[in-house]
Amino acid sequence: MSPFYLLLMQFAVIAYALVGGVFLAFSDFIMRSLSLTGGVGGVEAMQVINREVFRWVFMALFLGMAAASLVIAAYGGLLIGGGPGKLIMLAGLVYFIGCFGVTVIFNVPMNEALAGMDLSSESTRHYWTRTYLPRWTFWNTVRTMACGLSSALLLFGVFWTVQA
């Protein structure tokens, strides 16, 4: 394994875990806390969070790792091969599909719908409690697990490759 790819994969193990840690915080206690605000406070806080997330390190890691995951998957599947290559390829694909893909297909549309809602509307409170909280949190938990699995698969794949 070239030094560049070894460094990329070591960084990716950490980045996958960091992104997953942010998602874990939301699934574990942030969404539950927002649900206890009586609706308006939680909706308003989530609207602000969804605007602010674009301005920080998290988004660079999240999007950067989507692109890096495709490189990692290709490198593992095409250039390493065997058991370690399969683990590395799977790590990249799990992140790309289970984290990035789930975000684009499920979480972002719900965030966009929530962004345009009026805080004082009964339909907003209904959407928040009946749709957004349970569905967004479910898909967020899927993203959390995908990040953790990607980090572990990549760690084991790199370790196996280096040991061989």
Beta strands, then each sheet from edge to edge (+ up, - down):
end
